[in-house]
């Protein structure tokens, strides 16, 4: 049936087209059915049937559908009933606890990618995977199906190393340092990072302040050939269906583990990763709340890697406090470079060397952490960092002083003598976001003190940076209501912890495996 297309003047959350009751009867379409709209492209959409907004012979479409169809206001498009896709039967099967085979999972992922399934149907699929605890074979099928929705890259080298953090810790700026240390030893490490979703800054947000992070597959390959490593943004070239699934999950705030680990591994498979280190930040409010959950998650990741032919190891780190002192894109970029230069916050260097050390041991080094510290202190990591920045079209001579944060600053002072009792991660993130981070790259927080520090009345506890006064005022109000840092006269005991609290498999187990082999 041919209908005249008009653009929706309202925002909607998923592809939905509006037609009249008369036109729906002619096509045999009901309110729970799908239709296919075609012109210069083809899109499957759910349908709204109404006689109030639409006239007979017309169809109202959201901008997204208009773009995918290549249609403009007033164009005549072909509209037809679209039978229920076969993948719906697979979703129903999973909802009822059935096991899905390779073809069934592949059909669901292809239909998600092609826009055949609505966000409700995608949500039903990922929820069923969580409720019925998909087995590792199903997750492996899901991983490969997700990887197949985008490009795969043959870097022409093996082995290929990677580092991935589950995130959730403000100021976790270690990735470029880890990549620089590892790449300085001739080990290829094409690291794809993400932008912030709910945090004040993702790795790609702060790396974007000193070099390009949006790299197509050819640029990525050239950068790896030139510098051995990259810190690029995991864009839609690689396993793009994962972004569609995340969009469907976000309103409900769910992130089922089977789908999450499949999404993580799918990008690794797309880049030909052979060795992967996972950072599992553990603590209250993190994705990994305790050691039992860490061991369980690590077991799944390691087993899935075995099925997929990827050597996976996991390191548990502390999610209870920020990493370093800077939160926000430019502030984090400055601190990252300072650490590479041999200064900056020691906690950042400690975590970066601990993580890089495990990767070096995966490549055969005996004492990886000591080697990583040597590489960092010698300047080899800084030299490699500058090579990578140049390969990503940045200024290899970039200095921390070249990166200028927002000019609107508020210092928050201690009101009396005492000890810093704690830093609240969620409140710190909320204040930084209120200041404009990460979209305003100069916005964020700089911590002058950490938990356990003795402070005097009038000492600066932290500074808030913003790019305009209104956002600074908003951040100040957020800080007043949330209290991101508490000072009390009583001393506080801060347990001494290393940057890594556990490792899976343990170093002892790995040594035993290597001895036996």
N, C-alpha and C positions, 0 to 999 in steps of 0.2 A: 504494500500500500504506500502511496506517495503522499507525504505531508509536508507542509511548509514549516520550516524550523524558525523558532524564536528563542532568544536567550533568556534564561531565568534571571530575574532581578533580585533573587534572594540567594543566600549561601546555603548549601546543603552538604551533608557529610559524606555522601557516596553517590555514585551514578544513579540518578532517578529522573525519568522523563514523565511529563504530564500530557495526557491525551483526553479527549472527550469520551463520554460513555458510548455514543453512537459509533465512533471509530473503533473503540475497543470491541464492540459487538461484531463489527465487520471482520476484524482480525481474529476473533475468538480469544481475546486476551482478558484475563482476570487480574484482580489487584495483587495476587501473590505470584504472578507469572513474570517472565523476563521477555524483553523485546530486543531485537537487533536493529540498530540504526546504522545506515550505510550511505556514504557518498564517495569521498576520496579515501576514506578509511572506514573501518567497521568497529562498532562498540556494542557490547551487550549491557543492558540496563534493566533495573527494576522499573516498575511503572506506577504512576499515580493516576487514578481515573477521576476526573472532575469536570463539571460543566460550568464552574464559577470563574475560573481563570483562563480557560482555553476555549477557542471556537472550533467547530467541526472543520476538519481538514488541516488543523494546526498541531504542532507538537512543541512543547516548551522544554528546552534542554539547558542544563548547567554549562558554564563556560568550558569545563574540562571535556565534556562530551563533544561540544561544538569543535574544539580544537582537535580531538582525536579523529573526528569524522572529516575534518577539513572543511567544515561547513561555516557559512557566514549568515548573519541575520537575513531572513527571507529566502534562503536556498531551499530547494525541494529535496527532501531526503527520502530514501526507501526505508520503510519500517515494516517489520514482520515478526510474528510470534517466534520465540526462541524456545525450543523444547528444554525441559529440565536436563541439565548436563549429567552425564554418567557419574561425574565426580560427586554429585550430591548423594548418590547411593553409597559411595565409599565413606563419606562423612557420617551418614547415618549408621553405617556398619561400625565405625569407630566409636560413635556415641554409645552404642549398645555393647561395647567392650570387645569387638572383634579385632583381629590382627590384619593389617593391610599389607599387601604384597607390593613389589616394586612398581608394577604398572598402575595400581590403584593410587599409590602416593604420587606417582608421576603425573597422573591425570588431574589430581587436586591442585598440585603446584602449577601445572600448565594453565589450568583454568583461572587460578588466582592471577597469574601473570598476564593472561589475555583479557582480564577484566570481566570474565564470565560470572564469577562468584561475587556476591555482595559482601559488605563488611560484616554483616550478621552471620553469613555462612562461613566466612574466614574465621571469625571468632568462635563459632561452634566447632570448627575443626581443631584449632589450637587448644581450646578448652578440653575437648575430648582426649587429645594427646596427653594433657596433664592429668585429668581425672583417672584415666585408665592406664597411666604409666607405660607409655610405649616402650617396647623392648629395644635393645641396642641395634638389632637388625633393622627395625623400622626407622630408627633415627638415622642410621647409615643411609638407607634409601632416601630419606628426606633430605639429608645433607647433599647427596649427589644430585638429586632433582633440583634443589635450590641453586647449586653451583652451575647447573646446566642452563639456567635462565639468563646468564650473562656471559661475558667473555672469560676465556681461560688463557693464561699467559704461560708460555714456555720461555723461561729466562735463559735456557741453554746451559745452565749450571746445576750441579747437585753436590752436596746437599743444600737445601734452602731453609734458613732459620727464620723464626718469627717469635714475637712476644706479644701477649695479649693480656690486658687487665680487665676484670669485671667492673672496675670503677667504683664510684660511690664515695670516694674520699676527696675532699677539696684540696686543691694544690698538688695533685699527683702528676708532676711534670717530668717524670723520669724517663719517658719513652725516648726522646731524642738522645739522651745521654746513653741509655742502654744500646740503642742502635749504633751510635758513634763508636762505643767501645768495641762492640762485636765486629762491626764492619772494618775497624782498623786492623783486625787480624786476618783479613782476607776472606771473611765468612759473609756470603750474601744474605742480607736481611731486609727484604722489601716490606716494610711495616706500613700497613694501612690502619689509620686511626679514624676516630669519629669526631663529629662536632657534639657540643653539649645538647642533651635532650632535656634533662631536668636539673642539671648542675649549672654552676656559674661559669665553667670553662671546660671544654674538651680539648684533647691534645691538638686536634686540627685547628681549633680556634686560636691557640697561642702560637702554633707554628706558622699560621697564616700571617702573622705580624712581621715575619722576617723572610719568608720565601713562599713560592707557590705551593699549594697543597692539592689543587685540582689537577690531576695528571691522567691522561688517557693511557692505554696499555703500551703504546709505542714510547711515550715519554718515560713511563715507568721503567721499561726495559732498558732504554738508553741511560737512565740515571743509575740503574744497578750496574750496568757495564762500566760506567764512568767512575762511580764512587763506591759501589759495593752495597749501598743501602739507601733507603728512602724513608722519609716520614711524611707520607702522602695521606690524603683523605680517602676513605673507603667509599668512593662514589658509586653511581648506579651502573658502572661498567661491570662490576663484580657482584654476582648473586643478587641482582636488584629486587627479586621477589621478597627478600627479607625486609626491605623498606616498606613494602605494601602491607606485610603482616604486622609490622610494628605500628603502622598507622591505625590498623584495625584494633590492635590491643590497647593502644594508649588511652582511649576514653574509659575503659574498665580498669586500667592500672594493673593489668596482669602481664606476666612474662614467664610462661610455663617453661620449666627447665628443658624438656626434650626439644622444644622448638628453639629455645635460646641457644643450646649447645650446637644444634644443627646449623643455625644461622651463623654462629661463630666459625664453625669448621668449614662451612660452605665457601667462605671467602678465602680460607687457607688452601682449600683444595683448588680453587680457581687460580691461585698463584703458584701452585706446585710445591707448597710447603712440605718439607720432610721432617722437620724438628720444630716443635712448638713448646714454649714455656708459658704457662698460665699463671698470672698473678691473681690470687684469691684474697682480696681484702676482707678481713673478718672482724665483726663487732656488731654492737647493737645498731639496728637500722640498716645494716648492709645486707646484700643479697646472701652472704654467708654469715649467719649469726653466731655460730659456735663451731668447735672443732669437729663435732660429729657431722655437721652439715658439710664442712670442708672436706672431710675424708670421703663422704658419700659423693659429693660433686666431683672430686678428683678421680675417684674410681670410675665414674661414668665417662669423664673426659679421656682418661688413659685407655679405657676399654674401647671407646669409640675410635680413638686414634689407631689402636691396633687393627681394628676392622678395616679402616680406611688407608692403612699403610703409613700413618704419621706417628713418629715418636713423640709422645706428649709427657711432659712433666709439669707438676703444679707446685707453687710456693705460696704459703699462707702468710699474709702480711697484716699489719695492724690498721684497722679502719677506724680506730677510736679517736684519732686526732688528725688535723691537716698535715700534709707532707710539705715541709718547709714553712715559709712565712708568707708567701704571695698567693693570692687567689684572684684571678681575673686575667684576661689574655696578655696584655702588655706586661703586667707585673710578673706573671709566670714566665714569660719569655725572657725577661731580664734575669730572673733568678736561675733559670735553666742555663743560660750562657755563663753566668757568674760561677756556677758549680763547675762547668767545663773549664773555666779559666783557673780553677784551683781555689776559689773562695766560695762565698754563698753559704747556705745553711747545710751543716754536716748531715742532717737527717736525709736530705735529698741525695747526697753523694752516697751515703750508706745503703739506701735502698737500691739505687741504680747499680752500684757495684755488686751487691748481693744477687740481683736479678741477672745482670750481665754475666756474673761468675758462673751461674748455673748453665747458661747457654754455652759458655766456653767449655765447661765440663762435658756437656753433651757432644761437643766437637772433639773431646779427647784430652783437654787440659786437666791436670791433676788437682790443683788448688785454684779453682776458677776465680774466687772472690779476691784472693791476693793478687792474681794476675790482673783482674779488672782494676783494682786500686792502683797498681803500678802503671797501667795504661792511662788512667785518668790523671795521675800526678805527673806523668812524664810529658803531657801535652799531646800525646798521640791521638787521644779521643777528640780534643779540640781541633786538631788539624783535620781529622776525618769529618767532623761536624761541618767545618767550613767548606770542605769538598762537596758534601751532600747539599748544603745550602746553595752553592754555586750551581750544582746540577739541577736544582729546583728553581733556577732563575732568581735567586736571592743574592744579596751582597755578601760575599764571603768574608769581608772585613767588618761585618756588623759587630758593634759593641753594645753592651747593656745600656750605656748612656745615650745611645742613638734612639732608644725606645722610650718615648715620653708618655707617662700616664696622664689621666685627666687632670686639668688644672684646678678643679674645684675639690678641695681637700678639707676633711674634718678630722681633727685629732681627738680621740677619746681618752680621757685621763683617769687615773686612779683617784678615787675620792678620799682614800685613807691608806695608811700603811697596811701591808698584808701580803698574802701569797695568792698567786693565781691558782684557783682550785681546779678549773676545767675550761676547756673550749668546747662549745657545742657546735658540731659540724653543720647540722641543719640550719641553725640560726645564722652561722657565718655565710652559708650559701644564700640564704634568704636576703641578707643585707647586701651582699655583693650583687645579686640579681636586681634588687631594688635600686641599686646605684646604676644599673644599665648593663651589667655583664650578662652574657658574653657579646651581645650585639654591639654595644659600645666598647670597643677594644681597650679603651683607656680606663674603664671602670673596674672597681674591685676593692679588695681589702689587703692591707699590709700589716701583719702581726708583729708588734715590737716585743711581745712577751708570749711565753708558752706556759702550760701547766707546770706548777712547781716553782716558778720564778718568784723571787722576793721583789716587791715593788714598793716604792715610796709614794706618799700622797703627791699628786701632780704629775707623776710619770706617765708618759704616753703608753697606753695599752695596745691600741691599734689605730690605724689611719684608714679612713674611707676615701676613695677616689671616685670622682664622677666627671662627666664631660659637660654637665650643665647644672645650674643651681637647683632646679626643680627636682632632678633625680637625686642629687645629694641630700636635699631636704627629706625626700621619701626614704632614703637609706638611713638617715639619722633617726627618723621616726621608727623604722623597723628595728634598729639597734636598741632603742629605748624600750620597745615593747617585748623584744625577744631575749635580751641579755645574753649575747653570744659568748661573753667571758665573765667569769665570776671571781671576785677577789674577796678573801676572808682573812681575818687576823690569824687564824690557826694555821700552822704549817700543814702541808699536805704531802703524803707519801706517794711518789710516782714510781711504779714498778719499773725496774730496768729491763727493757726488752730490746732485742736485736731487730733489725728490719724484717727478718723472716722468722716466724714462730714455728713453722713446720714445713716439711717438704715431702711430696709424694711422687714417685716412690722415694723412700728415704735414701740418703747417700750410702748408708751401710748396705741396704738392699741392692742398690745399683752396683756397688763395689763387688758384692757377692756374685751378682749376675755376670759381671765382666770377668771375674776370676774363673767362673765355671765355663764361660765361653772361650 
